[in-house]
Amino acid sequence: MSDGRKRLSGAAYKKASKLKLEKEKKIISQTAKLTTFFGNSLPSTSDLQSETFKTELFSNSEEDCDPSESPHNNDNIENEMIEAVETVENETNSMGYRRMYFTGSVEIPENSATSVDNTINEDILNIPKSEKSTNVQSIEYEIDCDRDPGRNFKNAYNLLCSGLGPYQPTDCNFPKVNGRKFRIEWYVKYPWLEYSPSQNSVYCFYCRALPSVSCDQAFITNGFKSWKKMNEYSTNHSKSFGHKESLTKYASLKSAIKHGNVISKIDSNHKKVVKENREYIKCLLETLLYCAYQGIPIRGHRENEDSENMGNFLELMKLRAKDNNILDRYFLQKEKSFRYVTGTHTNEFISLMAAFVTKSIIKDIQLAGIYSILIDETQDLARHEQVSFIIRYVDGNLNPHEVFIGFYRTARTDGECLTNLIKVVLNSYNLRIEDLRGQCYDGAASMRGSYNGVQAKIRTENPLAFYVHCHAHILNLCLVDLAKQVSYVRNTFGTLKTLHSFIGASSNRYQIFEQIRTKMGDKIGPKTLKSLSDTRWSCRIDALDSVVSNFTVILKTLEDISEQDSINGSDASSLLFSISNFEFVFCIVFLNDVMRETNILSKYLQSPNINYANVNTMTLQTVAILSEHRSVTEFDKTWNKAMEITKKKQY
């Protein structure tokens, strides 16, 4: 049935369509693009109100419009375009505003679908010149420039990492191209699809985010807009190798974000191994440090697996491995190819510990600014001359410290050789000889010599390095001279030395001494006899005290030995005669009182916390006490003590 309208032939329809298309192109060329509203120069309201713009913009006639569309009023369209431009002018873009809004009022015919196009060009094309319509609907939509693939096709990966998916707007018009337009149903059919309102084209979100070499560029950069072939091309793209590769990359990325990638897992395992290795080394060093701190031997005679005792260090490691999982795995079970328990490794660890301690000490000395040195030499068991090096300094709280730096071997003990050794040691620790303020040596000529001694050579380079002869050594020298000058004292010390050698040199004679002491029930004083020392005179007070406390036991021991021992009985009888006279008893009582007073001063002189004021005070007090022993009262006290001992034993 005919609807009463005249229908054009095919050729006439094509000709009319061609003329319409040419007019549309002319209008498009004279119309401001959407991008110009957001560029450096925006069309102002005065431009839109000009007569030339109005004439060119709305010069299309009614017959040029689609018959299916309702007529529009030119005055309304003019006002709506001016309002749209004013809205765009009010949207500030100075702070990088990334979302654009377009508002407008268009007339919608009754019983027709509501649609809004995505560019101002298409909005203008779809507005015919006609009379006013009473059904007007106001529409507002937005274009997200950050999500729009047509505006920023390189941001897909960042969006994917942010947890966003394909950009699939549904609240905007999809313009027709050759009578066809984009369909929302394609979002469901192709979940990877995303639409660009600015370009009226579609893209593949996952191929944009994670592209491969074989991906179709139409779905990545150019955009696909041939709606007639949409289903065919989209289906082929879904089955393409490039698209599947991009999906595989996406699945791997998603799994890596959730569970971690291979590199992170390798890195995590590496960190775990490093942590366990460090824990094992820490336990090993703690064990080694304990042995060194206690001064016990580290190595064993036999350290193989068949040995019953592998030495203090290895046995302690085995003991700690019972309640330490790391030591059990690394040391006992030999989970790793290394254990670091050989002699070479332990020596290296001890050297590193010593270097660390020394470095800490030197740092404190450098902070103090000035320091003094204490040097002495001695011969070890291998007949090598060893020089002990000690540094004294005062910290920020004025607390004195004396620290041992080490033993240094020297070929000669003359002043020049020892001076060079001191310089080498100080330079090795970056200690300036100009900061040296004190030198403390013994009284040897090579040390205290006024011309060729160590102290003289040091003072030629630093006159502020004041030399001090060791006061404790001076006190010992005074006591030695006292013992040599007084015959009774000299003979008494000789007798004590012979007595200690006679009883202590033989296990049988010493056993007799212990049995008699136990039988007599003497529990006061030392249990053994002490030896004498020429350099450590503090030992002499111990020897005198042991003899005075065990005098009765010593007499009984010598009596038994002289009666029962046919070989050494004569020696025991001679010693018994020597210690049984009043002169010997008086000397040991007198020397015991004197040495007790000097021993207090001697120990204080060896203390690292001494200062000159206290030393001076204690020295004067010791001299005053010894002077009192010259008085008649003190002499009578000593005489009465000796008489009590001799009367008790009936000498």
GUZARO-429531 format. One line per 3 residues: number of its first residue (from 1); for each residue z, x, y of C-alpha. Coordinates in steps of 0.25 Angstrom, whole numbers. Each point is the difference from the previous one (the first is absolute). Example, Ala and Ser with C-alpha at 12.3 -4.5 7.8 and 13.67 -1.06 7.14 Angstrom:
residues 2
1 = 31 49 -18 ~ -2 6 14 .
***
This chain:
residues 651
1 = 0 0 0 ~ -3 5 14 ~ 11 1 11 .
4 = -10 -3 11 ~ -1 14 5 ~ -13 8 1 .
7 = 0 11 -10 ~ -7 13 4 ~ -9 7 -10 .
10 = 3 13 -6 ~ -8 8 10 ~ 5 -7 12 .
13 = 14 1 -5 ~ -2 15 -1 ~ -6 1 14 .
16 = 12 -8 6 ~ 10 9 -8 ~ -7 12 6 .
19 = 0 -4 14 ~ 15 -4 -2 ~ 3 14 -5 .
22 = -6 7 11 ~ 8 -9 10 ~ 12 4 -7 .
25 = -3 14 0 ~ -2 -1 15 ~ 13 -7 2 .
28 = 7 11 -9 ~ -5 11 9 ~ 5 -6 12 .
31 = 14 -4 -5 ~ 12 10 0 ~ 4 5 -13 .
34 = 14 -2 -6 ~ 2 15 1 ~ -3 0 15 .
37 = 13 -8 2 ~ 8 11 -6 ~ -8 12 6 .
40 = 2 8 13 ~ -7 -11 8 ~ 3 -15 -2 .
43 = -8 -11 5 ~ 8 -7 11 ~ 1 -14 3 .
46 = -9 2 13 ~ -12 4 -9 ~ 2 -12 -9 .
49 = 0 -9 12 ~ -13 6 6 ~ -12 -9 0 .
52 = -9 10 -7 ~ 9 1 -11 ~ 2 -15 -2 .
55 = -15 -2 1 ~ -4 11 -10 ~ 12 -4 -9 .
58 = -2 -15 -1 ~ -15 -1 2 ~ -3 -5 -15 .
61 = -4 -14 0 ~ 5 -11 -9 ~ -12 1 -10 .
64 = 3 14 -3 ~ 13 -4 -6 ~ 3 -3 -14 .
67 = -2 -15 -2 ~ 12 -1 -9 ~ 10 5 11 .
70 = 6 -9 11 ~ -4 2 15 ~ 9 8 9 .
73 = 3 0 15 ~ -5 12 8 ~ 12 -1 10 .
76 = 10 0 -11 ~ -6 12 -6 ~ 0 7 13 .
79 = 14 -2 2 ~ 4 3 -14 ~ -8 14 1 .
82 = 7 3 13 ~ 14 -3 -7 ~ -4 9 -12 .
85 = -3 12 9 ~ 13 -2 8 ~ 8 0 -13 .
88 = -6 13 -4 ~ 2 6 13 ~ 15 -4 -1 .
91 = 1 7 -13 ~ 5 15 3 ~ -6 11 -9 .
94 = 6 11 7 ~ 11 2 -11 ~ -10 0 -11 .
97 = 1 -15 -3 ~ -7 -2 -13 ~ -1 -15 -1 .
100 = -10 -9 8 ~ 0 -14 3 ~ -11 -10 4 .
103 = 3 -14 4 ~ -10 -10 4 ~ -3 -15 0 .
106 = -12 -5 -7 ~ -4 -15 -3 ~ 0 -3 -15 .
109 = -8 -12 -4 ~ 7 -11 -8 ~ 0 1 -16 .
112 = -4 15 1 ~ 6 13 -5 ~ 9 8 10 .
115 = -6 14 1 ~ 2 12 10 ~ -10 11 0 .
118 = 5 15 1 ~ -8 5 12 ~ -2 -6 14 .
121 = -15 1 -2 ~ 0 -10 -11 ~ 9 -9 7 .
124 = -9 -1 11 ~ -12 -2 -9 ~ 7 -11 -6 .
127 = 3 -8 13 ~ -12 -8 3 ~ -3 -7 14 .
130 = 4 -14 -1 ~ 8 -11 6 ~ 15 0 -1 .
133 = 7 -3 -13 ~ 14 -7 -1 ~ 4 7 -13 .
136 = 5 14 5 ~ 9 9 -9 ~ 6 13 5 .
139 = -1 11 -10 ~ 8 14 1 ~ -3 11 -10 .
142 = 3 16 -1 ~ -7 12 -5 ~ 9 11 -5 .
145 = -7 13 3 ~ 8 8 -9 ~ -4 -8 -12 .
148 = -14 -3 4 ~ -9 9 -9 ~ -11 -1 10 .
151 = 8 6 11 ~ 7 11 -8 ~ -6 2 -13 .
154 = 8 13 -2 ~ 14 -6 0 ~ 0 -6 -14 .
157 = 7 11 -7 ~ 12 -1 11 ~ 0 -15 -2 .
160 = 1 1 -15 ~ 11 10 1 ~ 7 -10 9 .
163 = 0 -10 -11 ~ -11 -9 7 ~ -12 -5 -8 .
166 = -14 -5 4 ~ -2 -6 13 ~ -4 -15 -3 .
169 = 1 -9 13 ~ -2 -15 -3 ~ 4 -5 14 .
172 = -13 4 7 ~ -15 -5 0 ~ -10 6 -8 .
175 = -13 0 7 ~ -13 -4 -7 ~ -11 10 -2 .
178 = -13 -6 -4 ~ 7 -13 -3 ~ 11 7 -9 .
181 = 14 5 3 ~ 11 6 -7 ~ 9 -8 -9 .
184 = 15 0 -2 ~ -2 -2 -15 ~ -5 14 -2 .
187 = 14 5 3 ~ 5 -6 -13 ~ -13 4 -8 .
190 = 1 15 5 ~ 14 4 4 ~ -4 13 5 .
193 = -9 -6 11 ~ 4 0 14 ~ -7 -6 12 .
196 = -3 6 14 ~ 0 -11 11 ~ -6 10 10 .
199 = -12 4 -9 ~ -1 -13 -8 ~ -1 9 -12 .
202 = 8 3 -13 ~ 6 13 -6 ~ 7 4 -12 .
205 = 14 4 3 ~ 3 9 -11 ~ -13 7 1 .
208 = 3 3 15 ~ 14 5 -3 ~ -4 8 -12 .
211 = -15 3 0 ~ -8 7 -11 ~ -13 7 1 .
214 = -8 -12 -7 ~ 6 -11 9 ~ -10 -9 7 .
217 = 1 3 15 ~ -3 -14 3 ~ 14 -4 -4 .
220 = 7 12 6 ~ -6 3 14 ~ -12 -8 3 .
223 = 5 -14 -5 ~ -7 -10 -8 ~ -5 -13 7 .
226 = -12 -5 -8 ~ 7 -13 -4 ~ -12 -5 -8 .
229 = 2 12 -10 ~ 16 0 1 ~ 3 -4 -14 .
232 = -10 9 -6 ~ 3 13 7 ~ 15 -3 -1 .
235 = 0 -2 -15 ~ -8 13 -1 ~ 9 7 9 .
238 = 12 -5 -9 ~ -7 6 -12 ~ -4 13 6 .
241 = 6 13 -4 ~ 4 4 14 ~ 8 -13 2 .
244 = 7 2 -13 ~ 3 14 3 ~ 6 -4 14 .
247 = 9 -11 -8 ~ 4 11 -10 ~ 4 9 12 .
250 = 8 -12 6 ~ 7 -2 -13 ~ 4 14 -1 .
253 = 5 0 15 ~ 8 -12 -3 ~ 6 6 -12 .
256 = 3 13 8 ~ 7 -8 11 ~ 9 -7 -10 .
259 = 2 11 -10 ~ -4 13 6 ~ -13 7 -2 .
262 = -2 12 -9 ~ 2 10 10 ~ 14 -6 4 .
265 = 4 -1 -14 ~ -4 15 -2 ~ 8 3 12 .
268 = 12 -8 -4 ~ 0 7 -13 ~ -1 13 6 .
271 = 11 -3 10 ~ 9 -4 -13 ~ -4 13 -7 .
274 = 3 8 13 ~ 14 -7 1 ~ 4 3 -14 .
277 = -5 15 1 ~ 9 1 12 ~ 12 -6 -6 .
280 = -1 9 -12 ~ -1 12 9 ~ 12 -5 8 .
283 = 8 -1 -13 ~ -4 13 -4 ~ 4 7 13 .
286 = 13 -8 0 ~ 4 6 -13 ~ -5 14 4 .
289 = 8 -1 13 ~ 12 -4 -8 ~ 0 12 -9 .
292 = -3 9 12 ~ 11 -6 8 ~ 10 2 -11 .
295 = -4 14 -2 ~ -3 -1 -15 ~ -11 6 -8 .
298 = -13 -8 0 ~ -8 6 -11 ~ 4 1 -15 .
301 = -2 11 -10 ~ -10 -9 -8 ~ -6 -12 6 .
304 = -10 -4 -11 ~ 1 -14 -6 ~ 8 6 -12 .
307 = 11 6 8 ~ 13 -7 -1 ~ 4 4 15 .
310 = -12 1 9 ~ 9 5 12 ~ 7 -8 11 .
313 = -12 -5 7 ~ -8 -6 -11 ~ 13 -5 -7 .
316 = 4 -7 13 ~ -15 -6 1 ~ 2 -5 -14 .
319 = 13 -7 3 ~ -5 -6 12 ~ -13 -6 -7 .
322 = 10 -9 -8 ~ 2 -9 12 ~ -13 4 8 .
325 = -13 -7 -4 ~ -9 10 8 ~ 7 12 -6 .
328 = -1 -6 -14 ~ -15 -2 1 ~ -4 12 7 .
331 = 10 10 -6 ~ 4 -4 -14 ~ -13 -8 -4 .
334 = -9 9 8 ~ -8 -11 5 ~ -7 9 10 .
337 = -6 13 -2 ~ 10 7 10 ~ 15 1 0 .
340 = 3 12 10 ~ 12 5 -8 ~ -5 14 -4 .
343 = 6 12 6 ~ -11 2 10 ~ 1 -14 6 .
346 = 15 0 1 ~ 0 14 7 ~ -11 -6 10 .
349 = 9 -12 2 ~ 12 8 3 ~ -8 9 9 .
352 = -4 -13 8 ~ 14 -5 0 ~ 5 13 6 .
355 = -11 0 10 ~ 3 -14 4 ~ 15 4 2 .
358 = -3 13 7 ~ -10 -8 10 ~ 11 -10 3 .
361 = 10 12 3 ~ -10 7 9 ~ -3 -12 7 .
364 = 15 -2 4 ~ 1 15 4 ~ -12 -2 9 .
367 = 6 -12 6 ~ 13 8 3 ~ -8 10 8 .
370 = 9 12 -3 ~ 6 6 -13 ~ 7 12 -6 .
373 = -3 7 -13 ~ 9 5 -11 ~ -5 11 -9 .
376 = 5 7 -13 ~ -6 7 -11 ~ 4 2 -15 .
379 = -6 4 -13 ~ -3 -10 -11 ~ 0 2 -15 .
382 = -14 6 0 ~ 5 11 10 ~ -9 -6 11 .
385 = 6 0 14 ~ 0 -15 5 ~ 3 -3 15 .
388 = 7 -14 2 ~ -5 -7 13 ~ 9 -10 7 .
391 = -2 -7 13 ~ 11 -6 9 ~ -3 -10 11 .
394 = 7 -11 7 ~ -6 -15 0 ~ 0 -9 12 .
397 = 14 -5 -3 ~ 5 15 1 ~ 3 0 -15 .
400 = -3 14 -6 ~ -8 2 -12 ~ -3 12 -9 .
403 = -12 -2 -9 ~ -5 9 -11 ~ -15 3 1 .
406 = -2 9 -12 ~ 0 13 -8 ~ -10 10 4 .
409 = -3 13 -8 ~ -1 13 8 ~ -4 14 -5 .
412 = 10 8 9 ~ 13 -3 7 ~ -2 8 13 .
415 = 0 -6 14 ~ -15 0 2 ~ -4 -7 -13 .
418 = 11 -10 2 ~ -4 -3 14 ~ -14 -2 -4 .
421 = 4 -10 -11 ~ 8 -8 10 ~ -12 -1 9 .
424 = -9 -4 -11 ~ 9 -11 -4 ~ 2 -5 14 .
427 = -15 0 3 ~ -3 -8 -14 ~ 9 -11 5 .
430 = -5 0 15 ~ 13 4 5 ~ -1 9 12 .
433 = 9 13 1 ~ 2 -3 15 ~ 8 -12 -4 .
436 = 10 8 -9 ~ 14 1 6 ~ 8 6 -11 .
439 = 0 10 -11 ~ 11 1 -11 ~ -1 11 -10 .
442 = 10 9 -8 ~ 5 14 5 ~ -11 8 -8 .
445 = -7 10 9 ~ -14 -5 -3 ~ 5 -14 6 .
448 = 10 4 12 ~ -6 13 4 ~ 0 2 15 .
451 = -14 7 -1 ~ -7 -3 -13 ~ 7 -12 -5 .
454 = -5 -13 -1 ~ 8 -6 12 ~ -5 11 9 .
457 = -15 -2 -3 ~ 2 -15 1 ~ 6 2 14 .
460 = -11 8 5 ~ -9 -12 -1 ~ 11 -10 4 .
463 = 12 5 7 ~ 6 -14 -1 ~ 2 1 -15 .
466 = 14 4 0 ~ 5 8 -12 ~ 13 -5 -7 .
469 = 6 8 -12 ~ 5 -11 -10 ~ 14 -3 3 .
472 = 3 -3 -15 ~ -5 13 -4 ~ 8 7 10 .
475 = 13 -7 -5 ~ -3 5 -14 ~ -3 14 5 .
478 = 14 0 7 ~ 7 -5 -13 ~ -8 11 -8 .
481 = 5 11 9 ~ 14 -6 -1 ~ 0 1 -15 .
484 = -5 14 1 ~ 10 5 10 ~ 13 -5 -7 .
487 = 2 6 -14 ~ 9 -11 -5 ~ -11 -11 4 .
490 = -11 9 -6 ~ 8 2 -13 ~ 3 -15 -1 .
493 = -15 -4 1 ~ -3 11 -10 ~ 10 -6 -10 .
496 = -5 -14 2 ~ -14 4 -3 ~ 4 7 -12 .
499 = 9 -11 -5 ~ -12 -10 2 ~ -9 9 -8 .
502 = 10 2 -11 ~ 3 -14 -3 ~ -13 -7 4 .
505 = -9 10 -7 ~ 4 -3 -14 ~ 0 -14 -6 .
508 = 12 3 -9 ~ 9 5 11 ~ -4 -12 9 .
511 = 3 -10 -11 ~ 14 6 -1 ~ 1 -2 15 .
514 = -4 -15 -2 ~ 9 -2 -12 ~ 13 5 8 .
517 = -4 -8 12 ~ -1 -12 -8 ~ 13 3 -7 .
520 = 8 2 12 ~ -5 -12 7 ~ -4 6 13 .
523 = -9 -10 7 ~ 1 5 14 ~ -10 9 6 .
526 = -14 5 -6 ~ -2 0 -15 ~ -8 13 0 .
529 = 1 14 7 ~ -10 2 11 ~ -9 12 2 .
532 = 0 8 13 ~ -12 2 9 ~ -2 11 11 .
535 = -9 -9 8 ~ 6 -13 -2 ~ 14 2 4 .
538 = 3 -15 -1 ~ 0 3 -15 ~ 12 9 1 .
541 = 9 -11 5 ~ -4 -7 -13 ~ 3 12 -9 .
544 = 14 2 7 ~ 3 -15 -1 ~ -3 0 -15 .
547 = 8 12 -3 ~ 12 -5 8 ~ -1 -14 -7 .
550 = -2 6 -14 ~ 9 12 1 ~ 10 -4 -11 .
553 = -12 -3 -9 ~ -7 13 3 ~ 13 8 -4 .
556 = 2 -8 -13 ~ -15 3 -3 ~ 1 14 2 .
559 = 12 1 -8 ~ -6 -6 -12 ~ -13 8 1 .
562 = 8 13 1 ~ 8 -4 -13 ~ -11 -6 -8 .
565 = -13 7 4 ~ 0 14 -6 ~ -13 4 8 .
568 = 3 -5 14 ~ 15 -1 -1 ~ 1 13 8 .
571 = -8 -6 11 ~ 8 -12 0 ~ 13 7 1 .
574 = -5 9 12 ~ -4 -13 7 ~ 13 -6 -3 .
577 = 7 11 6 ~ -8 0 13 ~ 2 -15 3 .
580 = 15 0 -4 ~ 5 9 11 ~ 5 -6 14 .
583 = -11 7 8 ~ -11 -8 -7 ~ 7 -13 1 .
586 = 3 2 15 ~ -14 4 3 ~ -6 -12 -7 .
589 = 10 -10 7 ~ -3 7 14 ~ -15 1 -2 .
592 = -1 -15 -5 ~ 7 -4 14 ~ -9 9 8 .
595 = -13 -4 -7 ~ 2 -14 0 ~ 0 0 16 .
598 = -12 9 0 ~ -7 -8 -10 ~ 1 -12 10 .
601 = -7 8 11 ~ -10 5 -10 ~ -5 -13 -5 .
604 = 0 -6 15 ~ -9 12 4 ~ -10 -4 -11 .
607 = -1 -14 4 ~ -13 -4 7 ~ 8 -9 10 .
610 = 8 11 7 ~ -1 3 15 ~ 5 11 8 .
613 = 12 -7 6 ~ 6 -4 -14 ~ -3 13 -6 .
616 = 8 7 11 ~ 11 -10 -1 ~ 2 2 -15 .
619 = -1 15 1 ~ 11 1 10 ~ 8 -10 -9 .
622 = -2 9 -12 ~ 4 13 7 ~ 13 -7 5 .
625 = 3 -5 -14 ~ -2 14 -6 ~ 8 6 11 .
628 = 12 -9 -4 ~ -1 6 -13 ~ 5 13 6 .
631 = 13 -7 4 ~ 13 2 -7 ~ 1 -15 -4 .
634 = -14 0 -6 ~ 3 13 -8 ~ 13 -5 -5 .
637 = -8 -13 -5 ~ -10 8 -8 ~ 11 10 -5 .
640 = 8 -12 -5 ~ -12 -6 -7 ~ -2 13 -8 .
643 = 14 2 -3 ~ 1 -14 -6 ~ -12 3 -9 .
646 = 6 13 -5 ~ 14 -5 -2 ~ -6 -12 -8 .
649 = -7 10 -9 ~ 12 11 0 ~ -9 11 5 .
***
